[in-house]
Amino acid sequence: MGVGPLSGAAVFLDRDGVLNDAVVRAGKPYPPASPDELRVIADAPAALARLKSRGLALIVVTNQPDVARGTQSAAAVEAIHEKLRAALPIDGFVTCFHDDRDDCACRKPKPGLIVEGAARFGVDASRSFMVGDRWRDIDAGRSAGCRTIWIDRGYRERGPSEPPDARVTSITEAADWILQQIEDPNQTS
C-alpha cells in the first residue's frame, strides 16, 4: 500500500459519522440499518482521494455491535461496506461485531481493530493516523500508537480519555490536517 516515503502508513477511519452520516437519536449516533439508508458524507470522496493520492492506505475500523445485539445482520453490515467501497477509495474494512459484554480485544476503545488492520495491510500504526467521531475511536488510536483526529460532531457523550492530536469538524479538515503533518511532521496543530 502506498508509495514513496508514505509507504507503510495508513489512515484508519471509523465508519458511521466519518464516512457516512450517522443516524442521531437523542444526541447519540447509530449506524444506518441498511444500504438503502446509507448516505455518504458529501466531502468524503474528495477528502479520501486526496489522502489516497499521497500513498496512504485507507482502512475502515468499525464497531458494529448491533450484530451481537441481534438488531442487524452481518450480511447487512457487509452490504453497507460494499456500497461504501463502490463510492470511496477504501483499501479494506476491519469490523468488530461484538458488544461490550463480550470483552473482546477488537472492540474500540481497545486497539485490536487497528492492530489487525495494520498487520493485514502491512502498515506501521506508529506512522499512521486514526480519524473518528467518538471517544472510542480516539482512545483506540492512541492505544495503537496512531496520531488521532477527532471529528467532533457534538454528540451527547463523553469525550476522549486524552486530547486528540487534532480536533476538527469534517473529514475534509481531517484530511487537511493529515496532509499538513506529512508536509511538516514537526507541526503540532
Buried (B, 14 or more C-beta within 10 A) or exposed (E): BBEEEBBBBBBBBBBBBBBBBBBBEEEEBBBBBBBEEBEBBEBBBEBBEBBBEBBBBBBBBBBBBBBBEEEBEEEBBBBBBEBBBEBBEBBBBBBBBBBEEEEBEBBBBBBBBBBBBBEEBEBEBEBBBBBBBBBBBBBBBBBBBBBBBBBBBEBEEEBBEEEBBBBBEBBBBBBBBBBEBBEEEEEEE
